[in-house]
Amino acid sequence: MKSKLLLPVLLLFTCFAFAQNIDVSGTVLDASGLSLPGVNVKVKNSSKSTTTDFDGSFKLTDVPKGTPIVFSYIGYRTQEVAVSGTKMTVKMSDDAKSLDEVVVIGYGTQKKREVTGAVAVLDSKTLDVLKPARIEQALQGTISGVNVTTQSGAPGAPLDIRIRGIATNGENKPTVIIDGYVGDLGVLNPNDIETITVLKDAQAAIYGTIGANGIILVTTKMGKKNSKTRVSFNSYAGFQQTSRKLPTLNATEYALLLNESYANGGRPLPYPNVSGLGKGTNWQDEVFENAPIINNDLTISGGSDKITYSISGSHLDQEGIVGGDKSGYLRNTARIALGADLSEKIKLKTNVIYTYFTRNTLNENGLGSVLFNALNVPATLQPYDANGEYSLVPSTTGLGTEIINPLAQIANTYNDYNYKKLNGNFGLDYKIFKGFTLSGSIGFNTSNSESKTFNKQISYGGKVFDVQRSSVRQGAVNDNDYSFDLFGTYNTKIAEAHNITGTLGTTIYKQWGNGLYATGFDVPNNSWENADISLTKGTSETLTNSSYVYDQRRLSYFGRLQYDYKGKYLLSAMIRRDASTKFGPGNKVGYFPSFTAGWVVSDENFFGQPKFINFLKFRASYGTLGNDQIPNYGYLGLLTGEATYVFNGSLVNGTAQGQVPNPDIKWEEAQKFDVGLDMKFLNDKISFVADYFIDTRKDLLIPNIPVSGITGTGAPGASAPTLNAGTVKNSGFEFAIDYKDRLSDNLTFSVGYNVTFLKNEVTAVNNGTGFIEGGAFGVGQPAPSRMEIGKPMGYFYGYKTDGIFQTQAEVDAHPSQLALGANAAPGDIRYVDLNGDGVIDTKDKTNIGDPIPDATMGFNLQLNYKALDFAVFTFASIGNDMVRNYERTLSDANRINYVLDRWTGPGTSNSTPRVTTGATSNNVFSNYFVEDASYLRIQNVQLGYTLNPEISKRAGVTKLRLYAGVNNLYTFTKYKGFDPGASFGPTNRDNTSQSPIGAGIDYGFYPIPRTYLMGLNINF
């Protein structure tokens, strides 16, 4: 009887127990009310767990009522919430006290509160707002100490990143490490990026000889464990237009000014009757156009308890605002990332990226470029003649031989470049015993590129661009590298107070490749369709083929010891030994040590309970890093030059010695010092970071320094050697402040400001003369830029002006200017006799400006109101100068309208000289052509709307966001040219690096376009 009664009772209790298990769903938000994806949601004391979706949603099934659920996420306080119903909303607060956010520091990670170097992080949320076509653009104005300049606004054009100034005459770009291997930012899809970490000081010493210019660490997105498959589709489309047109003279203004110029020169008037000319042709309107841009990318990610995955693809198609598809860029990427726990001790991680892009280019950034012609062709000329053909620009003395019709130039430009790259890494982590992990990874890059340029047989009317014989030049390049990293990391804690982390490892790096170029003549039908060497039959008297092969290796050992006492006193020491084949037998090996330290003052007992200041840390670092970014085999004499000589009575093409060897060449040495502080206050609403730094670069690798009058260096392939011949010092102060707050349940905002003050000074030039020249101005004039002791790198060297001569009496009372090319007359520029010797000559040249800004800063604002979000990002550069060199000084070339304020008689102008066809010295390089190029740019403005999730979910969509934005909205500047933010130095003789000596000279930069976008983000 008892057993019969016991069974129903047990069944009743069992049913009651099962009745208390419920399905729970909810949303996790941050302190500002925004959804948090990727939050770990775990039933306490159970293996049941999940992660929040893209919109912060989660779901757990069969959870006992009253059971605590644990919510944890890096950078937020862990919370426990008991299950009381089927729906819950959890708000997580910032974990500012523990600062557990993990920062990548190279061969490992570290909690943000423990970082003792100058390290800055840019996350994927900022990239989502900025929507950059290239990742480098996102660094401008968002991270202090980082300056990004464009070489051109053309689609696909490279961007130059400079971390804490310009330190060398060779390669200044930082090294990019993508998931542990050396890579290239320009070939990545921005939507694949999780974080970008910038190492600015001696913290980068773990990378030794490749770390002197700073290190950029890129972490790509991975799937989340225990999460269902997530699909994210992002798309935007828009159009681009020029952000600026220069006010050139219209036809009537041009004719009147030219008449005045000819009259002042005592010559007959070229336009006796100017009536009926009207405005004529605006050549900028002819060459600029609205160009489309479209981008789509798709990401599928997820994971189980053991495996995570992320698969993505992207497509970017961008035409140019000059020439349309003649300067177009198309990029496709595909990526797969997998992580797997092979066992309790072994973890696998792999990431492979394929990139394909094509790019077409126009002649730009120099005399004879498309925009140079658009500015200098007179408005009185028409684009087309009576037969509908492109009109010819007369080859008169007043218009020279390099100014041609820019529309004809675009139409007759034919080139194509395509690039394929496969890169990635495979890594294993093996936990050998408690606290010790052995990590190994193989990273690789392999790329193939093909180029083709067709020179059509054509005449522009006796110009230097006339092509007498059609030709096609084709090239094929193969570049490869791989790296193998093996390192062990040991973590231990002694007496619950002493925390020690040691890292010891080795890196093997190999880079090799080859290139082949050939030229064929007499293209069939003189057409692009037949432009292929296999179809050409013409021969040439000169060498038309060339090739190269290279192989460079590096073997490195590194170690790092990190120690902290109770998380308050932080110490770190690093050393790396590099051996490189780039240097001769006596200089192959270098050692690069560094030390960092920190003190978390806010953890001290005397600090008391956090009130106004919630967190305060002081830190300092000092170390030595290297730079080996020079061509291979500089220490050897190689037969890479061209030679023509007489053999058996005939002219024969042969081979000669190339670059003069330097067996003593070694890497540059960067001594980096930094002191800084990190602080949070006002209940963690405000964060503040400040640093003072000194970066001294010694033994600069300077190419092409003359050392011999016997060995020829003028032949193709030949050049003077690269020497360690200089020292440059960069010092400055930078700080960043961010303020985040919630004004109401519906309104949150964040605002950030950062600024960097920089002083650049050359302290040694060991080439025998004490200076190195570079750059170009006008035609046939001396180099306008210099590297010289006591001056900034690449400063402008010319004459200083003192207004305009108003009368002949002023001319007579002034030192003679005849040595500059002509006697002065009223209306001419007056130059300063700096040395007081009574003559204006080359001895009076001086520093008249430099292209390096004194300060750069960024200001960024983001607002969220209910379903609306708004963001604006700005950047400013203060104190950088630019040389106005886009105007041809020929008498008949068109002018910018500031010339309308020229001198026409005593008292009419003291800034702009007279116009004349007679001889003057007004066109010699002086500060008349140097302008303050300081600017403030509104880089990005975006307004978005997120559809109510309850509505979008009915269509199976977890999140739907629509937005509209403008990139490069407006630039405030006094500079007269197209773009004050462009800076493009000449290519060094190594044909690789860009020299800062000659940067900041404007030949008519292709402007960065203003881009209007509309887009959507959809998550499934």
VENSUL-V640264 format. One line per field, one symbol per residue. psi: psi as a letter, one per 20 degrees, with the letter a starting at -180 (. if undefined). A space follows every 10 residues. Layout:
psi: ???
This chain:
psi: ghhhhhghgg hghghgghhi prppqappqa hijqqoqjpp opppkripra qqahjjqrpp qlpppipppp pqppjqppqp pqpiaiqqpp pqqpmhhhlj ppppjokarq qhiipjrnpq pprhghhhgh lqhqhhhiio ihpqipppqq hqjqpjqqqp ppolapiqic piqrppooki qpaphijqph iipgqopooi bihjiijdij ihjrpopppr qrrqqlqrpp ppppqqqaqq rqiqqqmrpr gggggghhgg ghghjkqqph mhoiqihbhb pohhhhhqrp pqpqppqppp rarahhpqqp pqqqppoprq ioiciilrpp ppqqqppqpp nhahhppppq opppppqqpq qrprlrpjrg hghhhipqii qqhqahjjrp qqpqlrhiia jiprohghgg hjporppqpp ppqaqpqppo ngrpippppq qpqqppqpqp qpppopoqpj lkrijpohpq rppqqppppq qqqopoqqpp pqppkjhopp ppppaqpppp prarqpqqpq qmppjlqhhj nphiiqiqrq irpiqqrrqq opqppqqqqp ppqqokjgop qppqqppppq iirrhikhpq pnqqpqqqon hiiqhihapp egphpppqqq qprprrokmr qqkiiqoqmj rqqprppljq pppaqrpcpp qnijqrqqpo opppprqpqp rlljhpqppq qpqpooorlp noqlopipig pqjiqpiqrr rpqnkrpqpp qapqqppppp qohahipqqq pqpqqppppp ppipomjhij rprrrqpbpj qqpiqqoqpi rqpkqpoaqp rlbpphrhhh ghiqqpjhii iqqqrpirpp qpnhikjjpo aiijqaojrq ipqhqqqqpp ppqoodiqqq qpprqqppjp qqpojippjq hjqrrqiiii krpjrpihqj hprrpqirpr jijqprihjp qokqqppohp pppqppqphh ghhhjjphpo pqqqrpqlgq poqiphagoi iqoorqprii kgqppiniqj oojmpoqpqp ppqprqppp.
